[in-house]
């Protein structure tokens, strides 16, 4: 295993403050929450924090995992793995969520650690969402401050505006649960972070005791050591053969109804390209990989029905099931170009953009004009971008997308992965430095007795950025 050595000098272990990271989904999982926790846990000791991860035994997961992900963990990272309510039992009550299935086991572990004085702060990335209540419970019981990390928003009106056929299963119950648990969990939160400022602002605006100053933007970042590991242990690409004479354009990451209008604009541009430049566009092959979070997602197609509408079945392939993380990186590296599909939601920030950047492959990003992805690409001087918004709808972007595809498919052989110094502001280490600063501020207020007793006066705290 090749370790990436941070530039910041490590502090003595005896000086480190202790953070308990609660994440039911963790390595060897390849889902986004597992990656985010791993990225932070790797670098927190460089900034004065000793992490311990509280998670579930991977045998409790209903989705496939990649045992090799274990090799990406720091060897000295303490990981507590608990059991979970068996899925065969919980599903009798309509519950399959790993966060809900581990609530009791994780609360017992948190109580034990807090009673022994081994926790200075609790950090809970979500989803899964219900475990955010554990932070409030530990605060009320033991006075431990806690921070919530929004990888995705929970309470949302988005799907209520969609036809019933486009809403996720059990949406009514899931929405009702979110509107009960979230305000309870956030009542005494020390601070919130999110992958975009729009995410935390949206949360703060729902609750009178919070303000936008109670949230900070900390995107994912990219972990260079993962690419180093993959270079030493390459994977076989099971999605396409890059030597077959075609020009392979990949999109690795989730799909969903909030992306359908963007995909339609993309496919319309491809259809026009086939009419006007059939030789060039006939060589294009679009691969959509890992588009569904569903546990059994092999037939849960998000993209192919849309491709069929435009007669592009021969040019488009979709692998709905989530692929192992290292396999996903290999697909990026083997592609001739990449396309990043955004969302109709204004502040959606795709975590995939960071490994896209480090891969060195040409990128076409189609995102809402308010998404931070566009600013990230501009600052890094990388990629072609197509922006849309309420006053500039995606439906009118076909020609612009077509022009971008012309440029993308004219690119020569892909460059090697980019040097780290070009992306130093977007590494997992840089993002962890921001997280540690949030932790420090929360602890400073807590230790200076600036954190009021919410049971007495219901006040909140605001942590400066």
N, C-alpha and C positions, 0 to 999 in steps of 0.2 A: 504493500500500500504506500502511495506517495503522498506525504502530508504537505499541505500548504502552510508555510510558516508566516504568521502575521508580522507586520512591521512594529507593532506595539509591544513593548517589553512586558512580559508576564509578571504579575505581582506574586508575592509569596502567598501560598495557599492559606496561611493563617490570617491574611489580611482580607480575604475574599468574603463578601456578603453572600448569603445563601438564597437562591431563588428556586422555588419548586415550580416546574413547568408541567401543567396538567394537560395531557393530550392523549385521548383514548386511541387516536390513530397515530401511529409512529412506526419507525423502521422496525421490520423490513417492508412496511407498506411503501408504495410509491405515490400515494395520493398527495395533493398539495399541502395539507396540514402537516403531514409527516416530514416533508421536505423543509418547510418553514421552521419547524421546531429544531430539526437537525442543524440547519444553517446557523440559527441563533446559538444553540447549545455549543457548537464548535468554537465560537469566538468569544462568548461571554467572559471566560476567565481572563482574556486579554484586557478586559475593561473593568475588572474588580468584582466579578460575580461568578460564584460557583453554582452551576446548574445541576439539579437532579430532575430527571424526567419520570413522571408518573403516568403509566400507560397501561394498555391491556395486553395480555398474552396474545401473540399473533395467531395462535390457534383458535382464538375467539372470533377472528375476522371472517366475514362471509365472502370476501373478495380475495383474489389471489395476491400473493406477495412474492417478493424476490429476495431469497436468502442472501444474495450477494450484497444487498444494500447494507448489511451489517458491517461490511468492510469499510464503509464510508463513515462510520461513527468514530469519534475519538475513543481511544482504548480506555481512557480513565473516566469516561462519562458514567456516573451512577444512573442506572435505569431500574425503576421498580415496576414490575409487571404483575398485574393482578388478574384474577379470573373475571368472568362476566356472566350474567344470566344467559344460559344457553339460548341460542336463537330459536330453537324448536319450541321452547317454552314461551319466550317473549312474543313470538309471532302469533300465538293464540290470542294475545291482547292487541295485535296489530302493531307491535313495536319491533323494529329491526335495527334501529340506530345504535351503533356501538357506544356512543356517548351515554345514552339512556341506560343501556344494559350494564354499564360499569359504574353508575352513580353511587350505589351503596358501597361497593368495594373501594372506590376511590375516596369516598368520604371517610371510611374507616382508616385508610392509609394516611389521609391528611390529618385526622385527629391524632393519630399516633405520632406523626412527625412534629406537629405543633406542640403536643404535650411534652415532648423531649426537647423543645426549644431549638429545633433544627431547621426552622424556616423563618427567614426575614421578610420574604415577599412571595406572593403567589402570582404566577403568570399563566393565563388561560387563552390560547388561541382557539378561535372558533371559525368554522364548524369542526366537529359536531357542537351544537349550540347549547343544549340543556346543561352541560357541565359548567357553563359560566355561573350558574347558581352556586356552585361550590365555593367560589370566591367570596360571595356575600355570606355564606354560611360560616366560613372560616373567620371572616372579619368579625361577625357578630359574636362568635364563640370565643375566639382567641385574640382578637384585636390585630390580626395580621393584615397589612394592606395588600391590595390585589390590583392587577392590571389586566384588562381584556383586550385581546388582539382580534380585530375583525378582518379575516381573510375575505369573507363575503358578508354582505348585510343579511340580517335575519328577517326582521319585520319589513315587508315591502308590499306596496299596492300594485306592483307591476302585473302580476298574474290575474288580479281582479279585473283588469282592463282587457284581458284576453278572452276569447271564446272558451267555453268549458273544455272543449276538445284539446286545447293547447295548454291547459293547466296540469301541473304535476299530479300524480296520484295522491289522494287524501289531502289535497291542498287546503280544504276548509279546516280540517283538524290541525294541520301543521301551522296554519296562520293563527288560529286561535291560541295554540300553545305558545307561539312566539310572543304574542301580545300579553300573555300572562307572565311568562318567565323572564323576558328581557327587562322590563321595568323593575322587577324584584331584584334581579342580579346587578343592575347598574345603580341602584339607589346609593350605595356607599363606595362606588368604584374609585380607586385612586387616580386612574387615568385610563384613557382608551388609546389604542393605536389602530391603524388600518392601512391596507395596501394603497389607499388613496385618501386625500383629505376630504373628498366628497363623501366617502363612506362614513367617516366619523362625524362629519358635519350633519349628515342625514340622521344619524342616531341621536346626536345632541339636540337637534331641533324637535324631537318627539317628546322630550322630557324637560319639565320646568327647572329641575335642579341641575341641569347640565348646560354648558355653553360650548361653542365651537372651540374655545380655549382648552377644553377638557380632552381634546383629541389631537393626535399627531400622525402625520403620514410617514410610514416606513414601508416602502415596497419590499419585494422579495430580495432582490440582488441575485448575483450569480456566484456560484462556488467554483473557483478555478481548480481546486484539487479534484473535483469530480471529473473534469475533462482530463486531468493528468492520470487519474486512475483508469479511465476508459482508454487512453492511449496505450497504457501498459496491458490492459485486458480488453481488447476490442470485442464487440458483440457481432453476431451474424445478423444482417438485416433481413428480416422475414417479410418486409412490406414490398420491396421492389428490388430490381436488379439495375443498378446504375450504369451498367455496361451494355444495356440493350439498345442503345441508340436513341432513346427518348430523353426528353428534358423533364426531369422529375422535380415537381414543386410540392412541398409538404406543408401541412398544417398539423401541428401536434398539440392537442388540448381539447377541451370540452366543446360540445356543440350546444344547441338549445334554440328555443323559439325566438329568443331575443336576438339571434344572429341571422334569422331566415331572410330578412330584407337585404342584408349585406351579401349573403350568399347568392341571392337572386340577381343582385346587381353584378356580382362577379361572373356568374354563369352567363348572363346576358352579354357581357363583354367578351367572354370566350366564344360564344355563339357567333357574334359579329366578326370576331377574328377569324373563325373558321371559314366564313363566307368570303372575306376579303384577302386573307393570307392563309389558304388551306395548308400549304406545305409546312409553314412555320408552326401554326397552331395544331396541326395534326400530330406533331411530335410531342406536344405538351401532355404530361400526365400529372394529375392532381391527386394527392394522397391525404386523406383526413384520418388522423390516427388518434385513438383514445377519446372519442367524442361523447361518450356516455359514462356517468358515474354509477350506473346501475350495476348491482352485484353480478347479474347474469345478463351481460349486455351484448352478446354475440349477434343478436338480431335486432337490437334497439337502434336502428339506423336513424341518424339525424340529418344526414346530408344527401344520401343517395336518392330519396324521393324527389328532392329539389333538382338534382342533376338530371333525373329522368324527365322532369317537366321541360327541360331545355334540350333533350336528346343527347346528353353528354355522358351516357353510361360508359362508353368506351374510353373516355378520357379521365373519368373520375373513379376513384376507389375509396372505400371507407372501411376502417376497422374500428367498430364502435367501442369494444372493450378497452379499458385502460391498460396500457402496456407498461411493463417495468420501466422504472426511471432511466436506467442505463440504456435500455433498448431505445427509449425515446431520444436520448442524446445521440445515439448512433444513427438514427434516422435523420436527425438534423445534419450531422456531419456528412452523411452520404448523399444528401439532396443537392441538386444544382441550384435551387433557390427555395425561399420560404415565403409563405403568405400567413400573416397574422390577422385573424378575423376578430373584430371588436364586438360591440354590443349596442343595441338601441339605448341601453341605459347610459346616461351621460358620463358617469364617473367610473365606469368599468375599467379596471387595470388588469391586464393579462399578465400573470406571473411568468408565462412562457417567454415574454419578450427578452428577458435577461439571458437565458441560454441561447436564444436566437442571436443575440448580439455577439456573444463570445464565440459562436460557431464560425463566424466569418463569412457566412453565406449571404448572398443578396436577399434583401427583405422587401416585401410589399406589405404595408400595414394599412388596413382600412378600419378606421376608428372614429367614434364620435369626437367632434372638435374639442369637447371638454375633457377628454381622457388624458391622463398624464403620460400615456404611452407616446403620444405624438411629441410632447416636449422632450421626453427621454431620447427619442430617436433624433430629434433636431440637435440636442446638446451633444450627442455622441457622433453627430455627422454621419449617420448610418441610415440606409434604407430609403425607399420610396414611400410616400405617405399619401393617402386619400382621406380627407376629413369631410364629415357631414354633420348636419345639425338640424334643428327645427326649421330654420330659415333657409337651409341648404340641404334638402333631403337626399338620401342615398339613391333614390330612384333617378335622380338627374346626374349621377356620377358615372354612368356607363362608359362614356367616351374617355373620361379621365382614367378610369381603371384599365380600359383597353390600351391607352398610351403607356401606362405603367407596365402592363404585361408585355408590350412590345420591347420596352427597355430591359425588363427582367429576363426575357427569353433570348435577348441578344448578348447577354453577359457571357464572358468566356469561362474558362475553368475556374471553379470557386477558389477563393483565396484560402490560405490556411487559417486556423483559428486565430482570433485577434490577440494581440499582446495585452497583458493585464493592465499595463500603465495607461492604455487608452480608455479603460473602463473602470478606473480606480474608484470613481464616485458611485459605481453601481455594483460593487462586490458585496457579498454577504457580510464580509468583515466591516465594510463601511456602514451597512445598515444596522449591524449589531452595535456599533458605536453609538448610534442614535438611540437604540433601545436601552442601552446601559445608562445613557444620560437621563432618559425618562425614569428608569428605576431609581437612579440617584436622587432625582428631584422628589419623587414620591416618598422615599425614605427620609430625606431631609425634612420635609414637612411633617412626616409622621414622628420623627424623633424630636423635633422642636415643639411638639404638641400643637402644631398648626392643624393637625387633623382632628376636627371636632368629634365629639361623641354623637353620632347620628341619632342614637336612641333618645338623646336629650334635646337636641335643637334642630335636627334635620338639615344641617348645613352641608355644603359640598366643598371640595377643594378644587382649585385649578392649578395644574402643573405647568409652569412656563416652558415654552419650547426652547 
